Amino acid sequence: MKTATVKEIKTELTHCSTQELMELCLRLSRFKKENKELLTYLLFESSHEEGYIESIQREVDEQFDLINTASYHYIKKSVRKILRMIKKYIRYSKNKETEVELLLYFCKKLSGFQPYIHRNNVLQTILYRELTSIQKKLPSLHEDLQYDYTVELEKLVS
């Protein structure tokens, strides 16, 4: 089966009634968890971005509490898993402020994590890569937000 392009899908959706669109969305939500998560964000949380950020931060806190600190191998796997989850939620939002806020929160949690992450090169690399990513995204934000986030970023770097 050949997959249709986005333009073709968009054209076809313009011909559908409201009922048909609702049925398509519900059917789409049955197939993959990510589809359901995206629909949940779009329908319920996109209008309350601050609440969305707070809920993700709580989830990140819970995930950091569950990390097995028996060896750095388990810590690395868990940190990568948390970062994948955050990036997925960032993709749903497409908001630069949300992205910077969540990545800064992740970096704060990672830099303050015990056992000390600076004894492991992979964890250091993950932290520095995300800090660099934040620095690249800052110029696209409003000036006031740039200043606030730059101050937080400097605290993390030092």
C-alpha positions in Angstrom: 0.0 0.0 0.0 1.4 3.4 -1.0 1.0 6.1 1.7 -0.7 9.3 0.6 1.0 12.6 0.9 0.0 15.2 3.5 -1.5 17.4 0.7 -3.6 14.5 -0.6 -4.9 13.7 2.9 -5.7 17.4 3.5 -7.7 17.6 0.3 -9.6 14.4 1.1 -10.3 15.6 4.7 -12.0 18.8 3.3 -14.6 16.5 1.7 -15.5 14.8 5.0 -18.4 15.7 7.2 -17.9 16.5 10.9 -19.2 13.0 11.9 -16.8 11.3 9.5 -13.9 13.4 10.9 -14.8 12.4 14.4 -14.9 8.7 13.5 -11.5 9.0 11.7 -9.9 10.6 14.8 -11.3 7.9 17.1 -10.2 5.2 14.8 -6.7 6.7 14.6 -6.5 6.9 18.4 -7.0 3.1 18.7 -3.9 2.1 16.8 -1.0 3.7 18.5 -0.4 5.2 22.0 1.4 8.2 20.5 -1.7 9.1 18.4 -3.9 9.0 21.5 -1.3 11.1 23.5 -1.2 13.7 20.7 -5.0 13.9 20.5 -5.2 14.3 24.3 -2.7 17.2 24.1 -4.5 18.9 21.3 -8.0 18.5 22.8 -7.3 19.0 26.5 -3.9 20.5 27.2 -2.9 22.8 24.4 -5.0 25.7 25.8 -3.3 25.2 29.2 0.4 25.1 28.3 1.6 25.8 31.9 -0.4 22.9 33.3 1.0 20.7 30.5 4.6 21.7 31.5 3.9 21.1 35.2 2.4 17.6 34.5 5.5 16.7 32.5 7.8 18.0 35.2 6.0 15.8 37.8 6.4 12.8 35.5 10.1 13.6 35.1 10.4 13.8 38.9 8.8 10.4 39.2 11.1 8.9 36.5 14.2 10.3 38.2 13.1 8.8 41.5 12.7 5.4 39.9 16.2 5.3 38.5 18.2 2.3 39.5 21.5 3.7 40.9 23.2 0.3 41.2 25.5 1.1 38.2 26.1 3.9 35.7 24.8 1.6 33.0 21.3 1.6 34.4 21.5 5.3 35.1 22.4 6.0 31.4 19.6 3.8 30.1 17.0 5.6 32.4 18.3 9.1 31.6 18.0 8.4 27.9 14.5 7.0 28.4 13.5 10.2 30.3 15.0 12.4 27.6 13.1 10.5 24.8 9.9 11.0 26.7 10.5 14.7 27.1 11.4 15.1 23.4 8.2 13.3 22.5 6.1 15.7 24.6 8.0 18.6 23.1 7.0 17.4 19.6 3.4 17.4 20.6 3.6 21.0 21.8 5.7 22.6 19.0 6.1 25.6 21.4 9.7 26.9 21.8 9.1 28.2 25.3 7.8 24.7 26.4 10.8 23.1 24.8 13.3 25.3 26.5 11.5 25.1 29.8 11.3 21.2 29.8 14.9 20.8 28.6 16.1 23.2 31.3 14.2 21.3 33.9 15.7 18.0 32.6 19.2 19.5 32.8 18.6 20.8 36.4 17.5 17.3 37.5 20.4 15.6 35.8 23.1 17.9 37.1 21.7 17.6 40.6 21.4 13.8 40.4 23.1 11.5 42.9 25.4 9.7 42.3 27.4 12.5 40.8 27.1 12.4 37.0 30.4 14.1 36.3 32.1 10.8 37.0 30.6 9.4 33.8 31.5 10.7 30.3 28.2 9.6 28.7 26.0 11.4 31.2 28.2 14.5 30.9 27.8 14.4 27.2 24.1 14.1 27.4 23.9 17.1 29.7 26.2 19.3 27.6 24.4 18.3 24.4 21.1 19.4 25.9 22.6 22.6 27.3 24.0 23.4 23.8 20.6 22.7 22.3 19.0 25.1 24.7 21.5 27.8 23.8 20.7 27.4 20.1 17.0 27.8 20.7 17.2 30.9 22.9 17.5 33.4 20.1 14.0 32.4 18.8 12.3 33.4 22.0 11.1 36.8 23.3 13.9 39.0 24.7 12.6 38.9 28.3 12.4 35.1 28.2 15.8 34.9 26.6 17.2 36.8 29.6 15.4 34.7 32.2 16.5 31.4 30.5 20.0 32.6 30.0 20.4 33.3 33.7 19.1 29.8 34.5 21.4 28.3 31.9 24.4 30.2 33.3 23.6 28.8 36.8 23.6 25.3 35.3 26.9 25.7 33.4 28.8 27.1 36.3 
